[in-house]
């Protein structure tokens, strides 16, 4: 079986650097092989076009990983991506980045019980959990 594919959801305005670090490290330091994709839109698109494009991309993955930063309260795109994943039976979990922790605001739709510290053993355990419970494309 090929490595599981993960869509990375993040607050573009506040956590792009954390996303770049996470994506780079996941392919070299993760104890569980998985491939993370930054399929975020690189240009501003009309809302309906953005939603259709992102929904299609999420559907081609095994899971959605939300990089939870300190400014999640303003990340409306992340909330939409979580809803899209859930509507397509793509499992979702979160990873705290950029100094966020268990006291930080989570985006709507992401339970705290499905959010872990950025520790590769914990991330790997969540990847395995998502593969056991989720959509295997």
Secondary structure as the mmCIF struct_conf table of DSSP 4:
data_model
#
loop_
_struct_conf.conf_type_id
_struct_conf.id
_struct_conf.beg_label_comp_id
_struct_conf.beg_label_asym_id
_struct_conf.beg_label_seq_id
_struct_conf.end_label_comp_id
_struct_conf.end_label_asym_id
_struct_conf.end_label_seq_id
HELX_LH_PP_P HELX_LH_PP_P1 UNK A 2 UNK A 3
STRN STRN1 UNK A 4 UNK A 10
TURN_TY1_P TURN_TY1_P1 UNK A 12 UNK A 14
HELX_RH_AL_P HELX_RH_AL_P1 UNK A 16 UNK A 29
BEND BEND1 UNK A 31 UNK A 32
STRN STRN2 UNK A 34 UNK A 37
BEND BEND2 UNK A 42 UNK A 43
HELX_RH_AL_P HELX_RH_AL_P2 UNK A 47 UNK A 59
TURN_TY1_P TURN_TY1_P2 UNK A 60 UNK A 60
BEND BEND3 UNK A 61 UNK A 62
STRN STRN3 UNK A 63 UNK A 68
TURN_TY1_P TURN_TY1_P3 UNK A 70 UNK A 71
HELX_RH_3T_P HELX_RH_3T_P1 UNK A 72 UNK A 74
HELX_RH_AL_P HELX_RH_AL_P3 UNK A 76 UNK A 87
TURN_TY1_P TURN_TY1_P4 UNK A 88 UNK A 89
STRN STRN4 UNK A 91 UNK A 96
TURN_TY1_P TURN_TY1_P5 UNK A 98 UNK A 99
TURN_TY1_P TURN_TY1_P6 UNK A 102 UNK A 103
BEND BEND4 UNK A 104 UNK A 104
HELX_LH_PP_P HELX_LH_PP_P2 UNK A 105 UNK A 107
TURN_TY1_P TURN_TY1_P7 UNK A 108 UNK A 109
HELX_RH_3T_P HELX_RH_3T_P2 UNK A 112 UNK A 114
STRN STRN5 UNK A 115 UNK A 116
BEND BEND5 UNK A 118 UNK A 118
HELX_RH_AL_P HELX_RH_AL_P4 UNK A 120 UNK A 133
BEND BEND6 UNK A 134 UNK A 134
#
